[in-house]
Structure formats: structure tokens, C-alpha cells
């Protein structure tokens, strides 16, 4: 892996583990096995490197989600695949955790990829649900946009509840609950 890649990946890991303030340039360099000169040769500073890392994390999250959303099956089957896919629940969502970081949220540049990711996620879920309604898989009265917002809120809330309990059970229960509601809307 090249030095810029090691720096980006190290920053991604540290942002997920420690947040923006807890991610010092020295910690990034140590984890990446790179010197200060290398870091500042490739990036103008911590904000530039953090932005690159956040964008990479957001792109990866969207790509993983699209694997399920664009896959075969009914709308509910695709959403089920998305919600039940392998995740590190107790670490939380790598993008969702950034919303709890006041320094990320206060910086419009760092905040933008976080916001764009959640806008994309709600929009993509809305599309999948609308397809399900159009194909007669889901009740015609289902509001795809409101339901998509609910699915995202349940997912992010499930991470929070799991971390608070130090158990994946609350996350799994939240996913079971929202899938039960969706299944009840199946035509």
C-alpha cells in the first residue's frame, strides 16, 4: 500500500475509533508508519486528510449498500439483505458516528460527505420502496420517503442502543422490528 493510502486508511480507522479531535497528526503518522514530511507532502494538513478519509468511508458505505439495493429480489428482500448484512455493530456506523463529532459537524467541508451520504441513503431506500409499491409488492398507501427515513433512523438508532448496552441484541431487535413493519405492508 502506498504512503498516501496508508495515511488515508489510518485516518479512517482513527476517525471511527476516536473522532476528529482524538485523531492527531502524530497518531495518524504512527499508525500509517509515515513521517511528518510524507503526510504534509501528500496532504495540506489534518483537515485535508480527514476530508479524504471521510469521503472514502462514505463512498465505501454507499457501494456496500448498493450491492443489496441493486441486487435481485423484492423490495423487502433487498432491504432485508441490506439491514442484515455483516457489520461491526458495536463500533457503530463509521459515517453515523461522525454526526456526533462537533468538530466534523461544525466544518461545512467535513460535514458535506456525511450529509450527502444520508441524503443518498434515504433517497436510494425511497427508490427501492417506490419500486415495491409500483410492482404491487407493498401496499399502495405506503409512503416510500417517510418509510425510508424510518428505516435509516432505526438503523442508526440501533447502533446507538447496541453501543449503550454493549450488546448487538438491541440492534438486531430494531432491525427485526422495522422488517416486521415492512413485511406487514407487503401486498
C-alpha positions as CSV (number, residue, x, y, z in Angstrom):
1,X,0.0,0.0,0.0
2,X,1.4,3.4,-0.9
3,X,2.1,6.1,1.7
4,X,-1.0,8.2,0.8
5,X,-3.2,5.1,1.0
6,X,-1.7,4.1,4.4
7,X,-2.4,7.7,5.6
8,X,-6.0,7.6,4.4
9,X,-6.7,4.2,5.8
10,X,-5.1,5.1,9.2
11,X,-7.2,8.3,9.3
12,X,-10.4,6.4,8.5
13,X,-9.7,3.9,11.3
14,X,-8.8,6.6,13.8
15,X,-11.8,8.8,13.0
16,X,-14.1,5.8,13.6
17,X,-12.3,4.9,16.9
18,X,-11.5,8.3,18.3
19,X,-13.3,11.1,16.4
20,X,-11.8,14.1,14.8
21,X,-10.3,15.8,17.9
22,X,-8.9,12.5,19.1
23,X,-7.2,11.9,15.8
24,X,-3.9,13.7,16.0
25,X,-1.5,14.0,13.0
26,X,1.1,12.2,15.2
27,X,-1.4,9.3,15.8
28,X,-2.1,9.1,12.0
29,X,1.6,9.1,11.2
30,X,2.3,6.4,13.8
31,X,-0.5,4.1,12.6
32,X,0.4,4.7,8.9
33,X,4.1,4.2,9.5
34,X,4.8,7.5,7.8
35,X,6.7,10.6,8.7
36,X,5.5,14.1,9.1
37,X,7.1,15.1,5.8
38,X,5.3,12.3,4.0
39,X,1.9,13.4,5.4
40,X,2.4,17.0,4.5
41,X,3.8,16.1,1.1
42,X,0.5,14.4,0.2
43,X,-2.0,16.4,2.2
44,X,-2.1,20.0,3.2
45,X,-2.9,19.1,6.8
46,X,-5.2,17.1,9.0
47,X,-8.4,18.7,7.7
48,X,-7.5,17.8,4.1
49,X,-6.6,14.2,5.1
50,X,-9.7,13.9,7.2
51,X,-11.9,15.0,4.3
52,X,-10.3,12.5,2.0
53,X,-10.8,9.8,4.6
54,X,-14.4,10.7,5.3
55,X,-15.2,10.8,1.6
56,X,-13.6,7.3,1.2
57,X,-15.7,6.0,4.1
58,X,-18.9,7.5,2.6
59,X,-18.1,6.1,-0.8
60,X,-17.5,2.6,0.6
61,X,-20.7,2.7,2.6
62,X,-22.7,3.7,-0.5
63,X,-21.1,1.0,-2.5
64,X,-21.8,-1.7,0.1
65,X,-25.4,-0.6,0.4
66,X,-25.8,-0.6,-3.4
67,X,-24.8,-4.2,-3.6
68,X,-28.0,-5.1,-1.7
69,X,-30.3,-2.4,-3.1
70,X,-29.3,-3.2,-6.7
71,X,-29.5,-6.9,-6.2
72,X,-32.2,-9.4,-7.1
73,X,-35.4,-9.8,-5.2
74,X,-38.4,-7.9,-3.9
75,X,-38.0,-4.5,-2.3
76,X,-38.4,-6.1,1.2
77,X,-35.9,-8.8,0.3
78,X,-33.3,-6.2,-0.8
79,X,-33.9,-4.1,2.2
80,X,-33.6,-7.2,4.4
81,X,-30.3,-8.1,2.8
82,X,-29.1,-4.5,3.5
83,X,-30.2,-4.4,7.1
84,X,-28.9,-7.9,7.9
85,X,-25.5,-7.7,6.2
86,X,-22.4,-8.2,8.2
87,X,-21.4,-5.1,10.2
88,X,-19.4,-4.2,13.3
89,X,-22.5,-3.1,15.2
90,X,-20.6,-2.3,18.5
91,X,-18.3,0.0,16.7
92,X,-21.2,1.9,15.2
93,X,-21.7,3.2,11.8
94,X,-18.5,4.8,10.5
95,X,-20.5,7.7,8.9
96,X,-23.2,7.9,11.6
97,X,-20.6,8.3,14.3
98,X,-19.2,11.4,12.6
99,X,-22.6,13.2,13.2
100,X,-21.8,13.0,17.0
101,X,-18.4,14.8,16.4
102,X,-18.9,18.5,17.0
103,X,-15.8,19.4,15.0
104,X,-16.9,17.5,11.9
105,X,-20.4,18.9,12.1
106,X,-19.1,22.5,12.6
107,X,-16.9,22.3,9.5
108,X,-19.0,22.6,6.3
109,X,-16.4,20.7,4.2
110,X,-16.1,17.8,6.6
111,X,-19.9,17.7,7.2
112,X,-20.8,17.7,3.5
113,X,-19.9,14.0,2.7
114,X,-21.7,12.9,5.9
115,X,-24.9,14.7,4.9
116,X,-24.6,13.6,1.3
117,X,-24.3,10.0,2.4
118,X,-27.5,10.1,4.5
119,X,-29.4,12.1,1.7
120,X,-28.3,9.4,-0.7
121,X,-29.2,6.5,1.6
122,X,-32.7,7.9,2.2
123,X,-33.1,8.6,-1.5
124,X,-32.0,5.1,-2.5
125,X,-34.2,3.4,0.0
126,X,-37.1,5.6,-1.2
127,X,-36.5,4.4,-4.8
128,X,-36.4,0.7,-3.7
129,X,-39.6,1.1,-1.7
130,X,-41.3,3.0,-4.6
131,X,-40.4,0.1,-6.9
132,X,-42.0,-2.2,-4.4
133,X,-45.2,-0.1,-4.4
134,X,-45.2,0.2,-8.2
135,X,-44.8,-3.6,-8.6
136,X,-47.6,-4.3,-6.2
137,X,-45.2,-5.9,-3.6
138,X,-46.0,-3.2,-1.0
139,X,-49.3,-1.5,-0.1
140,X,-50.2,1.4,-2.3
141,X,-50.7,3.6,0.7
142,X,-47.1,3.2,1.8
143,X,-45.2,6.5,1.8
144,X,-41.8,5.5,0.4
145,X,-39.9,8.6,1.6
146,X,-41.3,8.5,5.1
147,X,-40.6,4.8,5.3
148,X,-37.1,5.3,4.0
149,X,-36.4,7.9,6.7
150,X,-37.8,5.5,9.3
151,X,-35.5,2.7,8.1
152,X,-32.4,4.9,8.3
153,X,-33.5,6.2,11.8
154,X,-34.0,2.7,13.1
155,X,-30.6,1.6,11.7
156,X,-28.7,4.5,13.2
157,X,-30.7,4.3,16.5
158,X,-30.0,0.5,16.6
159,X,-26.2,1.2,16.5
160,X,-26.6,3.7,19.4
161,X,-28.7,1.3,21.5
162,X,-26.2,-1.6,20.9
163,X,-23.2,0.5,21.9
164,X,-25.0,1.7,25.0
165,X,-25.9,-1.9,26.0
166,X,-22.5,-3.3,24.8
167,X,-24.6,-5.9,23.0
168,X,-25.8,-6.4,19.4
169,X,-29.2,-7.6,20.7
170,X,-30.8,-4.1,20.7
171,X,-29.6,-3.5,17.1
172,X,-31.0,-6.9,16.0
173,X,-34.3,-6.2,17.7
174,X,-34.6,-2.8,16.0
175,X,-33.9,-4.4,12.6
176,X,-36.4,-7.2,13.3
177,X,-39.0,-4.6,14.3
178,X,-38.6,-2.4,11.2
179,X,-38.6,-5.5,8.9
180,X,-41.8,-6.7,10.7
181,X,-43.4,-3.4,9.9
182,X,-42.3,-3.6,6.2
183,X,-43.5,-7.2,5.9
184,X,-46.9,-6.1,7.3
185,X,-47.1,-3.7,4.4
186,X,-46.5,-6.4,1.8
187,X,-49.3,-6.8,-0.6
